[in-house]
C-alpha cells in the first residue's frame, strides 16, 4: 500500500513507518491511519475526562500546568499514572519506534506528554512554528534536519466543523518570513490515527464551529541534545510517570522515557519540605535531623 495523499498531507499505515519518516523530512508533516486501537484511545479518553475535565469542558478544572494557546484553546501537561498506563502502549508502539529512528536518529527521546484542546468558539490561529530555528538568521536557517517533532493523537473525530490543524507544506525548509506562498492544507482524523509534524513547519489550528471540544493527546519527541523551553511554563514537569510503570519496561523501551519525572508521593513531598527547611532555616533543619538520627542509626 502506497502513502495516500489527502489534501496535501500524505497518509501511511503502520507498516510504512520508514517511508513516512522520509516524507516527513521532505514535507514537514505526515499522518498515520489507524496506527492505534480505537478502543484503547476511547479508554484513555474516558480516563482523561475523569482526571482532567478541563480538556473536554472549558469551564471545568484545567490541567495543573497549562497555557492558553489562542482563543478558547489550551495546551496542558498530564501525568501518566496507573489508570493512564495505556498511554505507554501508544508511546512505545513499534511503528513509532521505527519512524522516530528514521526521523530523529537512534538516540531520540520523549520530551513531554499532555493534551491540547480546542473549544467551541475557537478562532483561526496565526501561522506559527512550535519553536525557533536552532540557528535563526544564519546560513543554516531552514537547512537542518528535524530536531523535535509534535505528535497529535485525536481523542475524537477531527473534521472541518471542529477544526483540525492546517499546514504550509515544506515551510520547515524555508527561512523565517512574514508571509509564505502556497495554500494551507489539513486532513481529517479518526480516533486511532495520529499526525506528526516537524517543529519548524508553519501551521495553525482551524476554527471550532461545533458545540463540543476537540481534545488531542499532545506529545513531543526529540533528539537527545534538545529540550523545549518555549511551549510550557518555566520548571514545568513535562513528562511525569508513575515510576514502577517505567522500571517494569525492558531497557530498550525505557531509554525513550529517560527524561521522565516520578509522580509525587509522600516521600517526594517530605523531601521537598526537608529541602525548603534546610534552605530557609538551616539551624532548624540541623536540629530536626539530630532528633531523627537515633543512636546506632546509619543515617
Secondary structure per residue as TSV (DSSP state, phi and psi in degrees):
chain	resnum	aa	ss	phi	psi
A	1	X	-	360.0	125.2
A	2	X	-	-86.5	155.2
A	3	X	-	-60.4	129.8
A	4	X	E	-94.7	130.2
A	5	X	E	-87.1	126.2
A	6	X	E	-134.2	115.5
A	7	X	T	56.2	30.2
A	8	X	T	89.4	-10.3
A	9	X	E	-105.1	118.3
A	10	X	E	-74.7	141.9
A	11	X	E	-118.8	144.7
A	12	X	E	-136.2	160.3
A	13	X	-	-94.0	171.1
A	14	X	G	-59.5	-32.3
A	15	X	G	-78.1	0.1
A	16	X	G	-111.6	26.5
A	17	X	H	-60.8	-41.7
A	18	X	H	-64.3	-41.8
A	19	X	H	-65.2	-39.6
A	20	X	H	-61.1	-37.1
A	21	X	H	-64.1	-36.9
A	22	X	H	-66.5	-41.3
A	23	X	H	-68.9	-37.2
A	24	X	H	-59.7	-40.6
A	25	X	H	-60.9	-33.7
A	26	X	H	-81.8	-48.1
A	27	X	H	-95.2	-29.2
A	28	X	S	94.5	-8.2
A	29	X	E	-157.6	143.2
A	30	X	E	-144.4	167.6
A	31	X	E	-130.8	145.6
A	32	X	E	-107.3	134.5
A	33	X	S	-94.6	128.5
A	34	X	S	45.1	45.1
A	35	X	-	-76.5	-21.7
A	36	X	S	-118.0	158.5
A	37	X	-	-71.7	118.5
A	38	X	H	-57.9	-29.9
A	39	X	H	-64.9	-40.3
A	40	X	H	-65.4	-41.8
A	41	X	H	-60.0	-40.9
A	42	X	H	-63.0	-43.6
A	43	X	H	-65.3	-40.8
A	44	X	H	-63.7	-41.4
A	45	X	H	-62.2	-40.5
A	46	X	H	-64.2	-42.8
A	47	X	H	-69.3	-37.9
A	48	X	H	-64.2	-38.5
A	49	X	H	-61.5	-36.4
A	50	X	H	-70.6	-42.7
A	51	X	H	-81.4	-37.3
A	52	X	-	-129.2	71.5
A	53	X	G	-59.3	-25.1
A	54	X	G	-68.9	-8.9
A	55	X	G	-80.0	-14.3
A	56	X	T	-117.6	-20.1
A	57	X	-	-137.4	116.1
A	58	X	T	-61.6	-25.1
A	59	X	T	-86.4	-8.1
A	60	X	S	-88.4	178.2
A	61	X	-	-62.4	129.5
A	62	X	-	-87.4	165.4
A	63	X	-	-58.8	158.9
A	64	X	S	-60.3	-48.6
A	65	X	S	-111.1	102.3
A	66	X	E	-141.8	156.5
A	67	X	E	-128.9	146.4
A	68	X	E	-77.6	129.4
A	69	X	-	-121.2	37.0
A	70	X	S	134.0	176.1
A	71	X	T	-61.6	120.8
A	72	X	T	59.0	39.9
A	73	X	E	-137.2	139.4
A	74	X	E	-133.7	154.2
A	75	X	E	-129.2	115.7
A	76	X	E	-133.1	152.5
A	77	X	E	-89.4	146.4
A	78	X	-	-133.0	127.3
A	79	X	-	-73.3	146.8
A	80	X	B	-102.5	97.6
A	81	X	-	-98.6	-169.7
A	82	X	G	-61.1	-36.9
A	83	X	G	-72.5	-17.9
A	84	X	G	-109.5	22.0
A	85	X	T	-62.4	-21.7
A	86	X	H	-61.2	-21.8
A	87	X	H	-59.0	-35.4
A	88	X	H	-65.2	-30.2
A	89	X	H	-64.3	-33.2
A	90	X	H	-71.5	-50.5
A	91	X	H	-62.7	-32.8
A	92	X	T	-103.8	22.3
A	93	X	-	-60.4	134.8
A	94	X	H	-57.6	-36.0
A	95	X	H	-66.2	-38.8
A	96	X	H	-66.5	-37.9
A	97	X	H	-57.4	-49.2
A	98	X	H	-61.6	-43.2
A	99	X	H	-63.0	-48.0
A	100	X	H	-69.5	-33.5
A	101	X	H	-61.3	-42.1
A	102	X	H	-68.2	-35.3
A	103	X	H	-89.7	-31.3
A	104	X	H	-123.9	-6.4
A	105	X	-	94.0	169.7
A	106	X	T	-62.4	-28.8
A	107	X	T	-91.9	15.8
A	108	X	-	-61.2	153.6
A	109	X	E	-142.5	163.1
A	110	X	E	-86.1	139.6
A	111	X	E	-107.6	-34.9
A	112	X	E	-155.5	158.9
A	113	X	E	-143.8	133.5
A	114	X	E	-170.6	-153.5
A	115	X	E	-137.5	142.9
A	116	X	E	-123.3	131.9
A	117	X	E	-129.3	140.6
A	118	X	E	-113.4	124.3
A	119	X	-	-101.1	163.2
A	120	X	T	-52.1	133.9
A	121	X	T	95.6	-7.0
A	122	X	-	-60.7	134.0
A	123	X	-	-99.0	174.0
A	124	X	-	-64.0	125.6
A	125	X	-	-71.0	163.5
A	126	X	-	-79.9	153.2
A	127	X	-	-65.0	135.2
A	128	X	B	-157.3	164.0
A	129	X	-	-104.1	160.2
A	130	X	S	-76.0	-12.9
A	131	X	S	-159.8	179.5
A	132	X	-	-90.9	159.7
A	133	X	-	-61.4	148.1
A	134	X	T	-61.5	-37.2
A	135	X	T	-127.3	58.4
A	136	X	T	-58.5	133.2
A	137	X	T	88.0	-7.7
A	138	X	S	-94.7	177.4
A	139	X	T	-65.5	-17.1
A	140	X	T	-90.1	-3.1
A	141	X	T	-56.1	118.1
A	142	X	T	79.8	6.9
A	143	X	T	-111.0	-10.0
A	144	X	S	-84.5	152.4
A	145	X	-	-67.9	168.9
A	146	X	-	-59.6	137.1
A	147	X	S	-113.6	-16.8
A	148	X	E	-154.0	145.6
A	149	X	E	-129.6	144.8
A	150	X	E	-100.9	134.4
A	151	X	E	-116.8	123.0
A	152	X	E	-114.3	121.8
A	153	X	E	-118.0	107.7
A	154	X	E	-70.6	141.3
A	155	X	S	-97.1	-10.8
A	156	X	S	-137.6	168.8
A	157	X	-	-60.8	137.5
A	158	X	B	-110.4	124.5
A	159	X	-	-145.6	-172.8
A	160	X	T	-68.4	-18.5
A	161	X	T	-84.1	-50.0
A	162	X	T	-88.0	-5.4
A	163	X	-	79.3	109.5
A	164	X	-	-90.5	-148.8
A	165	X	E	-115.9	136.8
A	166	X	E	-114.6	150.3
A	167	X	E	-130.4	150.5
A	168	X	-	-98.9	100.4
A	169	X	T	-55.4	133.6
A	170	X	T	84.7	-3.8
A	171	X	G	-75.4	-6.4
A	172	X	G	-70.2	-11.7
A	173	X	G	-107.4	15.0
A	174	X	S	-115.3	147.5
A	175	X	-	-64.9	155.1
A	176	X	-	-61.9	130.5
A	177	X	-	-136.4	170.3
A	178	X	S	-79.5	-31.7
A	179	X	-	-144.4	161.7
A	180	X	-	-136.2	139.6
A	181	X	-	-73.0	162.2
A	182	X	S	103.1	171.4
A	183	X	-	-111.6	132.1
A	184	X	-	-69.0	139.1
A	185	X	B	-124.8	153.4
A	186	X	-	-137.7	178.8
A	187	X	-	-152.6	138.4
A	188	X	-	-68.8	156.9
A	189	X	B	-140.6	151.3
A	190	X	-	-117.3	156.7
A	191	X	T	-54.8	128.1
A	192	X	T	111.3	-22.5
A	193	X	-	-86.4	169.3
A	194	X	E	-152.3	156.4
A	195	X	E	-122.8	139.3
A	196	X	E	-130.9	134.0
A	197	X	E	-140.2	153.5
A	198	X	E	-66.8	138.8
A	199	X	T	-57.0	-23.1
A	200	X	T	-89.7	-15.5
A	201	X	S	-67.9	141.0
A	202	X	-	-80.1	132.3
A	203	X	E	-155.0	171.8
A	204	X	E	-162.6	150.6
A	205	X	E	-77.3	138.7
A	206	X	-	-86.3	163.2
A	207	X	-	-62.3	147.0
A	208	X	-	-104.3	102.4
A	209	X	-	-100.9	11.9
A	210	X	S	-87.2	-173.2
A	211	X	S	-107.0	11.5
A	212	X	S	-136.2	159.1
A	213	X	-	-71.1	157.9
A	214	X	E	-122.2	82.2
A	215	X	E	-84.2	143.9
A	216	X	E	-138.1	141.8
A	217	X	E	-66.0	138.7
A	218	X	E	-126.8	115.4
A	219	X	E	-131.3	146.3
A	220	X	E	-119.4	131.6
A	221	X	E	-118.5	147.5
A	222	X	E	-155.3	170.0
A	223	X	-	-73.2	158.1
A	224	X	T	-67.1	-20.9
A	225	X	T	-85.9	-11.9
A	226	X	-	-103.8	148.3
A	227	X	-	-140.6	148.9
A	228	X	-	-82.8	114.5
A	229	X	-	-115.1	12.7
A	230	X	S	-115.0	-41.4
A	231	X	S	-93.4	0.8
A	232	X	S	-138.8	164.7
A	233	X	-	-64.3	151.1
A	234	X	T	-55.5	139.1
A	235	X	T	66.7	15.8
A	236	X	-	-63.8	142.9
A	237	X	-	-87.3	97.9
A	238	X	-	-83.4	-20.8
A	239	X	S	-142.9	87.5
A	240	X	E	-104.5	125.5
A	241	X	E	-139.2	144.0
A	242	X	-	-58.0	121.1
A	243	X	H	-55.8	-41.8
A	244	X	H	-66.2	-23.4
A	245	X	H	-66.9	-33.5
A	246	X	H	-78.7	-47.8
A	247	X	H	-69.0	-17.5
A	248	X	T	-81.0	-8.2
A	249	X	S	-81.7	153.0
A	250	X	-	-66.7	152.1
A	251	X	H	-54.1	-37.7
A	252	X	H	-66.6	-23.8
A	253	X	H	-92.0	-37.3
A	254	X	H	-61.3	-31.2
A	255	X	G	-65.3	-23.7
A	256	X	G	-72.6	-16.4
A	257	X	G	-110.5	19.9
A	258	X	T	-66.3	-13.3
A	259	X	T	-88.9	4.4
A	260	X	-	-66.1	150.2
A	261	X	E	-112.6	140.1
A	262	X	E	-69.8	147.0
A	263	X	-	-63.5	136.3
A	264	X	-	-65.4	136.7
A	265	X	-	-130.7	-167.8
A	266	X	H	-60.2	-44.9
A	267	X	H	-61.6	-42.2
A	268	X	H	-63.0	-42.6
A	269	X	H	-63.0	-44.0
A	270	X	H	-64.2	-39.0
A	271	X	H	-64.8	-37.5
A	272	X	H	-65.2	-42.5
A	273	X	H	-63.1	-43.5
A	274	X	H	-60.4	-42.1
A	275	X	H	-63.7	-41.7
A	276	X	H	-64.0	-43.9
A	277	X	H	-63.7	-42.2
A	278	X	H	-62.6	-35.3
A	279	X	H	-75.5	-47.3
A	280	X	H	-92.1	-24.6
A	281	X	-	-140.5	70.3
A	282	X	H	-60.6	-32.7
A	283	X	H	-65.0	-44.7
A	284	X	H	-62.6	-41.8
A	285	X	H	-61.3	-42.5
A	286	X	H	-63.9	-40.9
A	287	X	H	-64.9	-41.8
A	288	X	H	-63.9	-39.3
A	289	X	H	-66.6	-34.3
A	290	X	H	-64.5	-39.1
A	291	X	H	-66.0	-34.2
A	292	X	H	-75.7	-24.9
A	293	X	-	-86.1	91.9
A	294	X	-	-71.2	159.9
A	295	X	T	-56.2	129.3
A	296	X	T	85.2	-2.3
A	297	X	-	-72.1	137.5
A	298	X	-	-76.9	-5.8
A	299	X	-	-78.5	360.0
